[in-house]
């Protein structure tokens, strides 16, 4: 997925020097929240537990692929 931000094309391989904080945890409504804060912008993303499991699997697969690239 590519996003256009302030005239700059963003993609998965485009490096940016932006510091951000990320927190992941359960909500009191039984959802899993990924909360990202950067430059005064807060992005809360809520997922049901099954979606969170799928995201975790995608992250593990990406980590495995990244390790293969580094070899």
Beta strands, then each sheet from edge to edge (+ up, - down):
strand 1: 3-5
strand 2: 8-10
strand 3: 21-26
strand 4: 32-38
strand 5: 41-47
sheet 1: 1+ 2-
sheet 2: 3+ 4- 5+
end
